[in-house]
């Protein structure tokens, strides 16, 4: 009877590898949000309008989204370690070009370079961790990766605001230079490719030009549509409508074309695995929920409560710091409980915190209360993120790890765009709906309204205003209060939607495949 070969393990302690590769990912994920608060400074310095400056974010997200799903194919082409180092080097170089940009055009080109090679970092980190750790320790390893994927977007606005206020917007890009160089040197010295990558000979891979064209057009159009849709009034804009048509044609064509191709650019057949498809759907909604609330909370605090960007960022940062403690704990729990039970617990907990947000969020909420509310919104995310990231590899061959990592990160990336677009649109539309409803109550034949109006007019007149001016200001103040109340109700509606979505995912969690958390390789099929 032949002996079962020992599974490959890296020569270096895997926890050292986890920290090193996560450093590179943290740098990249931070750049998805760190530039947000600096946009007015960038526009003023480079002579651009505020609307033009938002392309600094859009170009990064578009190029990032295009590379994510093909990262597995690029590993086949270059080798994983070489591709990972190439991404770090060119992402860092793109950061230098961003910092030195003399005009908006140069900055946008540099952001495309940043986004494209930054897109390869997250999936490579996840794939390296999946290969470096045995199955029973992956949950704990992914908790390190989770810190980069979940905490970095929340810390980005606070760090970006502090750097921009105290130094210059260019330093939000310069800080990537030392981090990138350090990560590049450490990866070169410590990271290895597993045998299934090094022993597999090159098979003369052909470049899939048609697949790449469909991917670029489809994903690029979708990402720009999501980012600019609300700003351009969605399908009231010919530009947005054109993007929707391009995405609607190219993306289904891409799936059909890749399905029948022998050496596909994207292995879409993986989605026939129910467990893989379910885990990707959940990761899509994790991205949608976490990024949606990252947009909702500071926007509520700044527009309705009068918070500065830095003070609003502090609310997010406290929740992110709490995750640093929680992530390793959840990583340990993955080695004790089935992933689907942890995921179900995370979704029901998230539904509860979203419901609590509908009850607690109002125009009188204190800084302390909203900070704790944000902490509670963060608490469920690791219970979903880490077990789902672990579950997506169940039943998938090791040689598909790079492809799996690329696709699951792509789904989270697109989810974040969809979630952000939905909540910004919902707030705008529901604010209009509630405003119409509230204004209808401010009729002159409403005794309650008339009494409050007369009281305010008398107080303004007592302060020295004439009768006509006192009436005008009283109406203006009532209208301002109506607008604020309408927007507050719109935020509450949005949290209701997030709560319902989380509750539906709780049910779906039980369709995930069973796994033995203590076994190193065995998976019991559900």
SULDA-V903050 format. One record per residue. N is the residue number from 0. SS is DSSP state (a for helix, b for strand, c for the rest). PHI is phi as a letter, one per 30 degrees, with the letter a starting at -180 (none if undefined). D_FIRST is the distance of its C-alpha to the first C-alpha in Angstrom with 2 decimals. Layout:
N:SS:PHI:D_FIRST, N:SS:PHI:D_FIRST
//
This chain:
0:c:none:0.00, 1:c:d:3.78, 2:c:d:6.49, 3:c:d:9.21, 4:c:d:12.23, 5:c:d:15.25, 6:c:d:18.09, 7:c:d:21.06, 8:c:b:23.97, 9:c:d:27.39, 10:c:d:28.60, 11:c:c:31.71, 12:c:e:32.04, 13:a:d:31.62, 14:a:d:34.83, 15:a:d:36.77, 16:a:d:35.48, 17:a:e:36.45, 18:a:d:39.97, 19:a:d:40.42, 20:a:d:39.45, 21:a:d:41.32, 22:a:d:44.40, 23:a:d:44.49, 24:a:d:44.03, 25:a:d:46.74, 26:a:e:49.14, 27:a:d:48.59, 28:a:d:48.79, 29:a:e:51.89, 30:c:d:53.58, 31:c:d:53.36, 32:c:b:55.98, 33:c:d:57.64, 34:c:d:60.11, 35:a:e:61.39, 36:a:d:64.15, 37:a:c:65.16, 38:a:e:66.13, 39:a:d:69.89, 40:a:d:69.96, 41:a:d:68.10, 42:a:d:70.52, 43:a:d:73.56, 44:a:d:72.43, 45:a:c:71.49, 46:c:i:74.39, 47:c:c:72.36, 48:c:d:72.97, 49:a:d:70.85, 50:a:d:69.44, 51:a:d:68.54, 52:a:d:66.77, 53:c:d:64.30, 54:a:d:62.70, 55:a:d:61.29, 56:a:d:58.90, 57:a:d:58.47, 58:a:d:57.52, 59:a:d:54.82, 60:a:d:53.33, 61:a:d:53.44, 62:a:d:51.70, 63:a:d:49.15, 64:a:d:48.34, 65:a:d:47.94, 66:a:d:45.29, 67:a:e:43.12, 68:c:d:41.53, 69:c:c:40.82, 70:a:d:39.31, 71:a:d:35.77, 72:a:d:37.08, 73:a:d:38.85, 74:a:d:35.65, 75:a:e:34.17, 76:a:d:37.35, 77:a:c:37.80, 78:c:j:34.59, 79:a:d:34.58, 80:a:d:35.82, 81:a:d:38.51, 82:a:d:39.59, 83:a:d:39.75, 84:a:d:41.85, 85:a:d:44.02, 86:a:d:44.71, 87:a:d:45.70, 88:a:d:47.91, 89:a:d:49.73, 90:a:d:50.09, 91:a:d:51.73, 92:a:d:53.88, 93:a:d:54.90, 94:a:d:55.93, 95:a:d:58.14, 96:a:d:59.75, 97:a:d:60.39, 98:a:d:62.08, 99:a:c:64.27, 100:c:e:65.18, 101:c:d:68.92, 102:c:b:69.00, 103:a:d:67.25, 104:a:e:66.02, 105:a:d:64.24, 106:a:d:62.78, 107:a:d:61.40, 108:a:d:59.81, 109:a:d:58.22, 110:a:d:56.95, 111:a:d:55.29, 112:a:d:53.47, 113:a:e:52.56, 114:a:d:51.31, 115:a:d:49.29, 116:a:d:47.27, 117:a:d:47.29, 118:a:d:45.58, 119:a:d:42.42, 120:a:d:42.22, 121:a:d:41.37, 122:a:d:38.41, 123:a:d:37.00, 124:a:d:37.28, 125:a:d:35.51, 126:a:d:32.66, 127:a:d:32.31, 128:a:d:32.15, 129:a:d:29.55, 130:a:d:27.24, 131:a:d:28.19, 132:c:c:27.54, 133:c:d:24.60, 134:a:e:25.38, 135:a:d:26.69, 136:a:c:29.18, 137:a:d:30.41, 138:a:e:33.34, 139:a:d:34.69, 140:a:d:34.26, 141:a:d:36.05, 142:a:d:38.86, 143:a:d:39.71, 144:a:d:39.80, 145:a:d:41.84, 146:a:e:44.54, 147:a:d:45.13, 148:a:d:45.03, 149:a:c:47.22, 150:a:d:49.38, 151:a:e:50.36, 152:a:d:52.32, 153:a:d:54.23, 154:a:d:55.06, 155:a:e:56.06, 156:a:d:59.54, 157:a:d:60.53, 158:a:d:59.45, 159:a:d:60.95, 160:a:d:64.21, 161:a:d:64.51, 162:a:d:63.89, 163:a:d:66.28, 164:a:d:69.01, 165:a:c:68.88, 166:c:b:68.04, 167:c:a:67.56, 168:c:e:65.31, 169:c:d:64.02, 170:a:d:62.30, 171:a:d:59.89, 172:a:c:58.38, 173:a:d:59.01, 174:a:d:56.83, 175:a:d:53.76, 176:a:d:54.33, 177:a:d:53.30, 178:a:d:50.46, 179:a:d:49.14, 180:a:d:49.41, 181:a:d:47.66, 182:a:d:44.80, 183:a:d:44.48, 184:a:d:44.28, 185:a:d:41.72, 186:a:d:39.44, 187:a:e:39.64, 188:a:d:38.69, 189:a:c:36.05, 190:c:d:34.31, 191:c:b:31.31, 192:c:d:29.73, 193:c:d:26.01, 194:a:e:23.73, 195:a:d:23.88, 196:a:c:27.63, 197:a:d:27.82, 198:c:d:25.27, 199:c:d:26.65, 200:c:d:29.38, 201:c:d:32.78, 202:c:c:33.21, 203:c:i:36.96, 204:c:d:37.62, 205:c:c:40.98, 206:c:d:43.33, 207:c:d:43.95, 208:a:d:47.71, 209:a:d:48.50, 210:a:d:45.93, 211:a:d:47.14, 212:a:d:50.77, 213:a:d:50.19, 214:a:d:48.32, 215:a:d:51.05, 216:a:d:53.89, 217:a:d:52.38, 218:a:d:51.06, 219:a:d:54.05, 220:a:d:56.52, 221:a:d:54.82, 222:a:d:54.75, 223:a:d:58.39, 224:a:d:59.45, 225:a:d:57.90, 226:a:d:59.43, 227:a:c:62.89, 228:c:e:63.26, 229:c:d:65.29, 230:c:d:67.34, 231:c:c:68.39, 232:c:i:68.86, 233:a:h:65.77, 234:a:d:66.77, 235:a:d:70.38, 236:c:c:69.38, 237:a:d:68.92, 238:a:d:66.54, 239:a:d:64.19, 240:a:d:64.47, 241:a:d:63.53, 242:a:d:60.47, 243:a:d:59.44, 244:a:d:59.78, 245:a:d:57.79, 246:a:d:54.93, 247:a:d:55.12, 248:a:d:54.82, 249:a:d:52.38, 250:a:d:49.68, 251:a:d:49.10, 252:a:d:49.31, 253:a:d:46.65, 254:a:d:44.23, 255:a:d:44.87, 256:a:d:44.65, 257:a:d:41.40, 258:a:d:39.81, 259:a:c:40.18, 260:c:d:39.52, 261:c:d:36.27, 262:c:c:36.11, 263:c:d:38.10, 264:c:d:39.87, 265:c:b:38.97, 266:c:d:35.99, 267:a:d:38.06, 268:a:d:35.35, 269:a:e:33.75, 270:a:d:36.63, 271:a:d:35.37, 272:c:d:32.86, 273:a:e:35.06, 274:a:d:33.71, 275:a:d:34.28, 276:a:d:37.75, 277:a:d:38.79, 278:a:d:37.76, 279:a:d:39.72, 280:a:d:42.72, 281:a:d:42.69, 282:a:d:42.49, 283:a:e:45.41, 284:a:d:47.41, 285:a:d:46.49, 286:a:d:47.98, 287:a:d:50.97, 288:a:d:51.69, 289:a:d:51.23, 290:a:d:53.25, 291:a:d:55.83, 292:a:d:56.60, 293:a:d:56.60, 294:a:d:59.39, 295:a:d:61.14, 296:a:d:61.71, 297:a:d:63.31, 298:a:d:65.26, 299:a:d:66.68, 300:a:d:67.59, 301:a:d:69.23, 302:a:d:71.11, 303:c:c:72.23, 304:c:c:72.16, 305:c:i:73.43, 306:c:d:70.54, 307:c:d:70.11, 308:a:d:66.88, 309:a:d:65.88, 310:a:d:66.63, 311:a:d:64.73, 312:a:d:61.79, 313:a:d:61.84, 314:a:d:61.14, 315:a:d:57.96, 316:a:d:56.90, 317:a:d:57.02, 318:a:d:54.53, 319:a:d:52.25, 320:a:d:52.41, 321:a:d:51.47, 322:a:d:48.23, 323:a:e:47.24, 324:a:d:46.92, 325:a:d:45.47, 326:a:e:42.67, 327:a:d:40.44, 328:a:d:41.10, 329:a:d:39.91, 330:a:e:36.88, 331:a:d:36.00, 332:a:d:36.66, 333:c:d:34.08, 334:c:d:31.41, 335:c:c:32.95, 336:c:c:34.22, 337:c:d:33.02, 338:a:d:34.41, 339:a:d:36.43, 340:a:d:38.29, 341:a:d:39.26, 342:a:d:40.36, 343:a:d:42.43, 344:a:d:44.02, 345:a:d:44.87, 346:a:d:46.55, 347:a:d:48.61, 348:a:d:49.63, 349:a:d:50.62, 350:a:d:52.64, 351:a:d:54.41, 352:a:d:55.29, 353:a:d:56.58, 354:a:d:58.71, 355:a:e:59.95, 356:a:d:60.95, 357:a:d:63.18, 358:a:c:64.96, 359:a:c:65.31, 360:c:d:66.05, 361:c:a:69.80, 362:c:d:72.56, 363:c:c:73.19, 364:c:d:69.66, 365:c:d:69.60, 366:a:e:67.50, 367:a:d:65.71, 368:a:d:65.00, 369:a:d:63.68, 370:a:d:61.47, 371:a:d:59.85, 372:a:d:59.59, 373:a:d:57.71, 374:a:e:55.35, 375:a:d:54.65, 376:a:d:54.00, 377:a:d:51.36, 378:a:e:49.58, 379:a:d:47.63, 380:a:e:46.37, 381:a:d:43.39, 382:a:d:42.24, 383:a:c:42.03, 384:a:d:41.19, 385:a:d:38.21, 386:a:d:36.29, 387:a:d:37.09, 388:a:d:35.90, 389:a:d:32.61, 390:a:d:32.41, 391:c:d:33.00, 392:c:d:29.53, 393:c:d:27.75, 394:c:i:25.83, 395:c:c:26.71, 396:c:d:24.21, 397:a:e:24.47, 398:a:d:26.05, 399:a:c:28.90, 400:a:e:29.79, 401:a:d:32.78, 402:a:d:34.15, 403:a:e:33.76, 404:a:d:35.62, 405:a:d:38.37, 406:a:d:38.97, 407:a:d:39.02, 408:a:d:41.47, 409:a:d:43.50, 410:a:d:43.85, 411:a:d:45.02, 412:a:d:47.41, 413:a:d:48.96, 414:a:e:49.11, 415:a:d:51.16, 416:a:d:53.57, 417:a:d:53.91, 418:a:d:54.41, 419:a:d:57.03, 420:a:d:58.88, 421:a:d:58.94, 422:a:d:60.31, 423:a:d:62.94, 424:a:d:64.11, 425:a:d:64.13, 426:a:d:66.18, 427:a:d:68.71, 428:a:d:69.09, 429:a:d:69.11, 430:a:d:71.61, 431:a:d:73.96, 432:a:d:73.45, 433:a:d:74.17, 434:a:d:77.08, 435:a:d:78.79, 436:a:d:78.27, 437:a:d:79.61, 438:a:d:82.57, 439:c:d:83.64, 440:c:d:84.28, 441:c:c:86.58, 442:c:d:89.50, 443:c:d:93.06, 444:c:c:93.43, 445:c:d:90.61, 446:a:d:92.54, 447:a:d:89.66, 448:a:d:89.13, 449:a:d:92.90, 450:a:d:93.31, 451:a:d:90.58, 452:a:d:92.01, 453:a:d:95.53, 454:a:d:94.32, 455:a:d:92.59, 456:a:d:95.68, 457:a:d:97.91, 458:a:d:95.71, 459:a:d:95.62, 460:a:d:99.38, 461:a:d:99.90, 462:c:d:97.98, 463:c:j:100.66, 464:c:d:99.52, 465:c:d:101.91, 466:a:e:101.49, 467:a:d:100.13, 468:a:d:97.70, 469:a:d:96.55, 470:a:d:95.78, 471:a:d:93.95, 472:a:d:91.75, 473:a:d:91.09, 474:a:d:89.78, 475:a:d:87.69, 476:a:d:86.11, 477:a:d:85.34, 478:a:d:83.72, 479:a:d:81.59, 480:a:d:80.45, 481:a:d:79.65, 482:a:d:77.48, 483:a:d:75.59, 484:a:d:75.10, 485:a:d:73.95, 486:a:d:71.34, 487:a:d:70.16, 488:a:d:69.74, 489:a:d:67.78, 490:a:d:65.32, 491:a:d:64.96, 492:a:e:64.30, 493:a:d:61.54, 494:a:d:59.82, 495:a:d:60.10, 496:a:d:58.23, 497:a:d:55.44, 498:a:d:55.26, 499:a:d:54.94, 500:a:d:52.20, 501:a:d:50.18, 502:a:d:50.67, 503:a:d:49.31, 504:a:d:46.18, 505:a:e:45.64, 506:a:d:45.14, 507:a:d:42.87, 508:a:e:40.59, 509:a:d:39.11, 510:a:d:37.75, 511:c:d:35.28, 512:c:d:31.61, 513:c:d:30.34, 514:c:b:28.04, 515:c:c:26.54, 516:c:d:28.40, 517:c:c:26.23, 518:c:d:22.83, 519:c:d:21.55, 520:c:a:20.25, 521:c:d:20.45, 522:c:b:23.55, 523:c:d:24.92, 524:c:d:26.97, 525:c:c:30.60
//
